[in-house]
Amino acid sequence: MLQSNLGSLLQGAGRLGEAERLQRAALPIFEEKLGPDSKQVSTACTSLADVLWAKGDKVSAANLFRRALSIDESIHGTEHPEVAGRLDQPRDGLKENGVTTEAEPLLRRALAIFVKTTGPNSPEANYVRESLQR
């Protein structure tokens, strides 16, 4: 969807207010056209969450990350690499803000999934391992 893609570009350019407006507009369109539990809605939730996180609205961002995770789990199951990737997304922001108690369980779950599905020495597993050590 053009709005969502443009929103991501604006976020990268630091134009967070415009990015938020476009991401907020895109989400209900995806929900209406594809259903509230579609992969595209999960991605739209994450895109909006990224913008909100960057703007400092951690609570709203965390709620959207949780919604995206729930959608991905319903689509793929709880042990899929896509779910592990979603678990890893808020990691940097949580650790930057000293919320390691919330970040660590998410990372440990992501690591377990990656080890099981992609192998103990996969790039994904190694990346999460490195994140846990920071």
C-alpha positions as CSV (number, residue, x, y, z in Angstrom):
1,M,0.0,0.0,0.0
2,L,1.4,3.3,-1.1
3,Q,0.5,5.2,2.2
4,S,2.4,2.7,4.3
5,N,5.4,2.7,2.1
6,L,5.5,6.5,2.0
7,G,5.1,6.5,5.7
8,S,8.2,4.4,6.1
9,L,10.1,6.7,3.8
10,L,9.0,9.7,5.8
11,Q,10.0,8.0,9.0
12,G,13.5,7.4,7.7
13,A,13.7,11.1,6.8
14,G,12.8,12.0,10.3
15,R,9.4,13.4,9.4
16,L,7.6,11.4,12.1
17,G,4.4,13.4,12.3
18,E,3.7,12.9,8.6
19,A,4.8,9.3,8.8
20,E,2.4,8.6,11.7
21,R,-0.5,10.2,9.8
22,L,0.0,8.0,6.8
23,Q,0.6,4.8,8.9
24,R,-2.6,5.5,10.9
25,A,-4.5,6.0,7.6
26,A,-3.1,2.7,6.1
27,L,-4.0,0.4,9.0
28,P,-7.8,0.6,8.8
29,I,-7.7,0.2,5.0
30,F,-5.7,-3.1,5.4
31,E,-8.1,-4.2,8.2
32,E,-11.2,-3.5,6.0
33,K,-9.8,-5.0,2.8
34,L,-7.9,-8.0,4.1
35,G,-9.4,-8.7,7.5
36,P,-8.2,-7.8,11.0
37,D,-5.9,-10.8,11.3
38,S,-4.0,-10.6,8.0
39,K,-0.3,-10.5,7.5
40,Q,-0.6,-7.1,6.0
41,V,-2.3,-5.8,9.2
42,S,0.5,-7.3,11.3
43,T,3.0,-5.4,9.1
44,A,1.0,-2.2,9.3
45,C,0.8,-2.5,13.1
46,T,4.5,-2.8,13.2
47,S,5.1,0.1,10.9
48,L,2.9,2.3,13.0
49,A,4.5,1.0,16.2
50,D,7.9,1.9,14.8
51,V,6.8,5.5,14.2
52,L,5.2,5.8,17.6
53,W,8.2,4.3,19.4
54,A,10.4,6.9,17.6
55,K,8.1,9.7,18.7
56,G,8.3,8.4,22.3
57,D,4.8,6.9,22.6
58,K,6.2,3.6,24.1
59,V,2.8,2.4,25.5
60,S,0.9,2.7,22.2
61,A,3.9,1.2,20.3
62,A,4.1,-1.8,22.7
63,N,0.4,-2.4,22.2
64,L,0.8,-2.5,18.5
65,F,3.8,-4.7,18.6
66,R,1.8,-7.1,20.8
67,R,-1.1,-7.1,18.3
68,A,1.3,-7.8,15.4
69,L,2.8,-10.7,17.4
70,S,-0.6,-12.1,18.2
71,I,-1.6,-12.0,14.5
72,D,1.7,-13.6,13.4
73,E,1.2,-16.4,16.0
74,S,-2.3,-17.0,14.8
75,I,-1.1,-17.2,11.2
76,H,2.2,-19.2,11.7
77,G,2.0,-20.8,15.1
78,T,4.1,-19.9,18.1
79,E,7.3,-21.6,17.0
80,H,7.8,-20.0,13.6
81,P,10.8,-17.8,12.6
82,E,8.4,-15.0,11.6
83,V,7.2,-14.9,15.2
84,A,10.8,-14.9,16.5
85,G,11.5,-12.0,14.2
86,R,8.6,-10.1,15.6
87,L,9.7,-10.9,19.2
88,D,13.1,-9.3,18.4
89,Q,11.7,-6.0,17.0
90,P,11.2,-3.9,20.1
91,R,14.5,-5.2,21.5
92,D,16.7,-2.1,20.9
93,G,14.2,0.4,22.2
94,L,13.5,-1.6,25.3
95,K,17.2,-2.0,26.1
96,E,18.0,1.6,25.2
97,N,15.4,2.7,27.8
98,G,16.7,0.3,30.5
99,V,13.7,-2.0,30.2
100,T,15.8,-5.1,30.0
101,T,13.4,-7.0,32.2
102,E,10.9,-6.8,29.4
103,A,13.4,-7.3,26.5
104,E,15.2,-10.3,27.9
105,P,12.3,-12.8,27.9
106,L,11.3,-11.7,24.4
107,L,14.9,-12.2,23.2
108,R,15.2,-15.6,25.0
109,R,12.0,-16.8,23.3
110,A,13.2,-15.5,19.9
111,L,16.5,-17.3,20.4
112,A,14.8,-20.6,21.3
113,I,12.7,-20.4,18.2
114,F,15.6,-19.5,15.9
115,V,17.7,-22.3,17.4
116,K,14.9,-24.8,16.8
117,T,13.9,-23.6,13.3
118,T,17.1,-22.2,11.7
119,G,19.8,-24.0,13.7
120,P,22.0,-23.1,16.7
121,N,24.6,-21.3,14.7
122,S,22.3,-19.6,12.2
123,P,22.8,-15.8,11.6
124,E,19.4,-15.2,13.2
125,A,20.3,-17.1,16.4
126,N,23.7,-15.5,16.6
127,Y,22.2,-12.0,16.2
128,V,19.8,-12.6,19.1
129,R,22.6,-14.1,21.2
130,E,24.7,-10.9,20.6
131,S,21.7,-8.8,21.6
132,L,21.3,-10.6,24.8
133,Q,24.9,-9.9,25.7
134,R,24.6,-6.1,25.2
